[in-house]
Amino acid sequence: MQEIRDQYLLQTWKKETNLTNCPDDPAVQSGATDVFVPKPAETGTPASEPNKSEFTAATWNTENLIASGGRSSSPQAIKAKAEVLKKVNADVVALQEVGDLKTLDQFRKEFIGEGVYPYRILVQGNDSSINVGLLSKFPIKKVYTYRDHVFPGAHGQPTKFSRDLLEAVVQITPQFPMKIFVCHLKSKRGGGDSDLKREAEAKEVKKIISRHLEKDPDSLIAVAGDFNDFPDSPAVKIVEGGANPVLDPLTLENRENQPTHHSVRYGDSRLDYLLLSPALMKRYQARSAEVKGKENPGASDHDPLELRFKAFPAQKYFNQPLSSSSSNVINP
């Protein structure tokens, strides 16, 4: 099955399997198992050039954007999902719960318009039906997958990510390569065992991000996705904290309780995050974080979370102080 999936991916990407040739790459040091170098866009051109002085990034759990099978979305729900993405209109969108690359391409071309997001990625992960992916108006330069990465589980046993941790380098401007990590942590179904698995995944995500920041503290990194846990939970605090913190704009601005997920079991809760490295936090436009999509409740049980950034040359920001007070978040 893995060989069949890899053959399918090779139709779209050049795959480099010998990662040991680049031992200084923090992704290799962190345990990435494959790297994909996307080809230039083969279909269509951007509907309009993105504004290079600023850009928006979003994360969204689409709730079963699957073409066929028992978990597939209805045609009405798929259209509703497209309407949400068109209204959000973010430049870079991290997606969760997408069936496969073929489904993402069909959705992009038939429901959104292929020229809107000419760049896209999805690598088949460890869940046969739901995966993480990325839509972008900016070129995607390199993609790493951690689907085969093995790390200690809750009781020290070897384990893997429930889905995948996807790392992509998105070229916002020639001076601004942003690394975005897309994750979908273990669901809450399963009680205490699931909680322990989710915390183990969070620890490994944190370890991987820390290795990047140790090598380059000025890295422009975003950690996006459905963490399946609340802002004050151990899993979220693990990813955020430690020696190399990544920052939550909503928490810094005392707005961390804005719900992004709606269900009978958990009510209106926040499970979705866009966490930022200190250097990227300095580009964040204060109070621009916004939960969108509430006007389309049939699209998903999650709402997209969107942030706005400045994209000026990096050196303008590196000497700026960073405070936990929202009034001191850089907003040039």
N, C-alpha and C positions, 0 to 999 in steps of 0.2 A: 504493500500500500504506500509506504514512504517513497519507494522508487517511482511509482506512478505519479505521486504528487510532485516530486522533484522534476520529473520530465515536463509536467504541465507548467511549472514555474519557469523552466528554461525557455519556454516560448516567449517569455516576456523580459526576463532579466539575464544578464551575464552573471553566472554564479562562480564565486571564488571559494573553494573549499579548504585551501591550505592556509589557515589563519596564522600558522606559526611563522610564516614569512614576514609578519609585521608584529614582532613581539612587543614593541613599544606602544602599540595601539591599546588604549585603556579598555576598549571593548573586548579585545583578545584576553587581556589580563583578567577581566571580570568574568569570563566564561562564555562569551558568544560562541556559537557553534557553526554558524554560516554567515557569509556576507554576500549581499546582492548589490550589484551596481546597476541601477536602473538605466535603461536606454533613454535617449531623448524622446519626448512625447511623439508617438507615431500617428496619433489621430487628433485632428483639430488643432486649434490654437486658442490661447486664452481669449475669453470674450472681451476682456479689457485688461490693460496692464495694471497690476496691483499698485497702489500708492506706496512708493518706496520710502516715504518719510514716516509712515506708520502702518501697522498691520494688526489684524485680529487673529487670535487662536481660540479654538473651542474644543470641548470634549463632549461626546454624547454616546450613551448606550442606546442603540436604535431599537432594542427589544425585538430580536429575532428577524433581522433583515435576511431572510432565508428564502430561496426560490422554491424549494419543494421539501416535502417531508412533513412529519407530524408537528414541527414547531414553526412551519413557514407562516409568514404574514399574509393576510388577505390582500387582494389588489387595492382595496380601499385604504388599508393601513399603509401600504407601500407608497401610495400617492400622498397620504398625509405626511409620511416621513420626508418625502421630497419637498413638500411645501414648507416644512419646518426648516430644512437646510437652506432652501432658497431665501427664506426670510432672515435667517441668521446671517447668511452670506459671509461667513468667516473665511479668511485667507488660508488657514490651515485648520483641518478638523480631524481630531483623533476619534476613531469610531470603535465601538465594542458591539459584540453580538452580530457580526456579519458572517454569512454562511461560507463564502469562498470568493476568490478573485473574480470568477466568472459572474457571480451574482452582483458584486460591487460594480463591475464594468457595465453590466446591463442596467443597473439602477442609475449609474452616472450618465449613461448615454440616452436612455429612454425617458427618464423622469426628471433629471436635473439639466441636462445638456452637456455633452462631452467637452465643449470648449470652456465651460465654467471652471472645472477642475481637471486640467490636462495631465496632472501628475497624481498617481495613486499607487498605493502599495497594500498588499495583504499577503502574508506568508501563513500557510496552513500550520496551525499550532497543535496543541495536545487535546483539544476538544474537537470531536469529529464534525460538530455542527455550528459552533460559534467561535469566531476569531476576532482579533483586533486588527485594525487597518488605519490607513491615513489617506485623506484627500487633501490636495494642495494646489494652490495657484502659483506656487514657487517651485523651482526645480528641486527634486529629491536626489541628493548626490550619492548617498550610500545607506544601506539598510542592513542591520544586524538582527539576527534572531537568537533568542535564548531558549528555544523550545526544547532542545536536547540537553540543556545545562542541568547538571545534577548538583544538588546542595542538601544540607542537613534538614530533615523534616522536624516535626515537633518533638519527637523522641530520639533524634539523632540518626534515624534511618534515612537512606538516600531517597530523594524525591525530586520532582520536577514541577514547574509552574503548571497550574491547572489548565491554563490556556497558553499564553505566550507572554514574554516581555519583548516588545519590539522596539528597537532603537533606530532612529532615522536622522540623517543630517539633511536639513532643509536650508537651501541657500536663499535667505531673505534678501540680502544685498551681497555684492562681492566681499564686503568687509564683515558680514554678519551671517556666519553659519550657525544656525540654531540646532541643537540636539534635542530631539523630543523622544521621550520614552512613553510608549503606550502600553498600559497594563489593564488587566481585568482580574482582580484578586478573587480567591475562592469565595463562593457564595455563602450566605448564612445558613442555607439548608444543611442539616446534619448536626446542628447544635454545637456542643463543645469541641468535637473533633474538627469540625469545619473552622471554628474559631482558631484553634491551634495551627491548622494548616495555613490559614490566612496570615497569621502572625509570622509563621516561618517564611512565607512568600514575601511579606513586608520586610523582614530582616534581610533577605537576599536582594530585594530591590534596593534597599538602603546601602548595602555593601557595594553593589554595582555603581550606584550614583556616587558614592564616596570615593571610589577609585578614580572616577573621572575628575572629580573636584580636587583630589589630592595631586593629580598630575597637572591640572590647570585650574586654579581657583577662579579664574575669570571666564570659565566656560559658560556659555549661554544655554542653559539646560531647562527644559520643562518636563515635568512628570505628570502625565495626563491619564485619566481613566476612571473606571468604576472600581473603587476600593471596597465596595460592599460593606462599609462600616462607617460609623459616625465620627464627627470631628474629634471627640474626646476619647475615642477607642484606642486600645493598645496598638493595633495595626497601623492606624493613621499616625499616631504619635511616633512610632518606630521610624516610619519613612521620613517624617518631618525633622526629627531631632538628631541628636548625636553630634559628633565632632564636625561634620560637614552638613549643616542644616539646609533643607530646602523650605521655602517660605510659602505660606498660604495667604494671598492678598485679602481674602474675606476675613480671616482671623485677625490680621494686622489692622483691619478697618472695623473690627468688632461687628462683622456681619456674617459670622461663620454659620449661623443657624438658618440661612436661606435654604429651603428644601429644594432638592433636585430629583427626588424620587417619591412616587406616590403608590401606596399599596394598602390593602386591608390589614395585612400583618404588621407592617411597620409605620403605617400612617404617612404623613408628610415628613420626610427625613432627608438629610443630606448624605449621599453616598458617593458623589462625583467630585473630582478634584483636578485643579491645575496648579501644581506646586512649582515654584520657581527658584533657581539658583540665585545667590545674592547678586551676581552681575546682571542676570535677566530681570530681577526684581527692580533694579535701578532704571530699567526701561519701561516698566509697567506704568500706565497712566492711572493716577490715583482715582479710586472709586469707579473705575470703568468696568469692573467685574460685574457680570449680569447673568442671571438665570433667565433663559428665553424658552419659547415654545409652549407656554401655558395655554395659548389659544387653540392648540391642536391636541387635545387630550387623547384622541384616538391613535396618535402616531406612535407613542411609546409610553411606558410607565416611568421613564426618566425624562428630564428636561435638559437641553444643552446648557453648559456653562461656558461663557465667552469672556475673554480678557482682551484689552487693547494695549498695544505697545508702540513706543517710538523706535525707529530703525536707523537712527543716525549712527555715525562711526563710533565704535566701541570705546575708544580712548577718552571720549568726552565724559564717560560715566565712571570709569574705574576708580577715580580718586574721590568720588562723592561718598559722604557718610551714609550709612544705612541704619535707620532706626526702626524700632517696633511700633512707633507712633505713626498712624496713617498720615498725619500732617507733614511728616518728613519723607514720605515716599516720593521719589524723584518724579516730577511731572514737568518736563521742560517746555 
